Structures are given as structure tokens and as C-alpha cells.
């Protein structure tokens, strides 16, 4: 006679299936979470070559005062980390909180070594916001 009855075998198979399904669900949840974390590079990182070339990434810093130039829906401005700056161009509607001296994160690609073309602009709501690693405003 078998040590495991049919009832025990079915229960063991069901438990194994549930554990396998749960493991797969946790794996995909963690993978999606990891891909959606808001990592970004500072202008100093980009100038040092740490940003991925020819791939979209996020660039964070402060909108440099006096750098915002609007032409219809196209806006050109500079993002600084108080050490380096990068020119950014964006076509679209800016967030209401976007202004000079404000912290922003832009998503897009470097179209040449000196110009970042943004697809999305996110503005921080706290005027005291400063990305980690940035120096004090001048």
C-alpha cells in the first residue's frame, strides 16, 4: 500500500501549483516595480558619460533661472545641478508647477552631446526640493 493516499497526492499537487503560481506572480510584480522606479541622472552624470547613450532616460535637476524660452508649444530651457547644465527642448504642455528655479525631472533622449529632447516633463511641487547630490543654489 502506498504511503500517500490519492487525497494526499491531490493536496500535494494543489499546494505545489499554488506555490508555483504565487512565485510567478511575485516575480512579475517585482520585475514591474523595478522597471518603474524613478531613477534619473544629474547633468554632471550625463556629462561624465554615466547616462545610457542612444536610449531614453530621466534627467533631473533645477530649471536654470533665465533659461526658459517659449515658442508656441516648444519650450527650451536648461537643467542644472549647480555644477553642470544641459539644454533641454520639449514640445507640449508644461505642468502648472513648472518654473525657473524649480526642481524638474524630464524623460527623453540626448539628441546630441549638448541637447536633451524631452518627451515628458515632471515638476516638483515643493520649492525647497533639491535632487540628492546637488549643491546649494548660487
C-alpha positions, 0 to 999 in steps of 0.5 A: 500500500502506498504511503500517500493516499490519492487525497494526499497526492491531490493536496500535494499537487494543489499546494505545489501549483499554488506555490508555483503560481504565487512565485510567478506572480511575485516575480512579475510584480517585482520585475514591474516595480523595478522597471518603474522606479524613478531613477534619473541622472544629474547633468554632471552624470550625463556629462561624465558619460554615466547616462545610457547613450542612444536610449531614453532616460530621466534627467533631473535637476533645477530649471536654470533661472533665465533659461526658459524660452517659449515658442508656441508649444516648444519650450527650451530651457536648461537643467542644472545641478549647480555644477553642470547644465544641459539644454533641454527642448520639449514640445507640449504642455508644461505642468502648472508647477513648472518654473525657473528655479524649480526642481524638474525631472524630464524623460527623453533622449540626448539628441546630441552631446549638448541637447536633451529632447524631452518627451515628458516633463515632471515638476516638483511641487515643493520649492525647497526640493533639491535632487540628492547630490546637488549643491546649494543654489548660487 
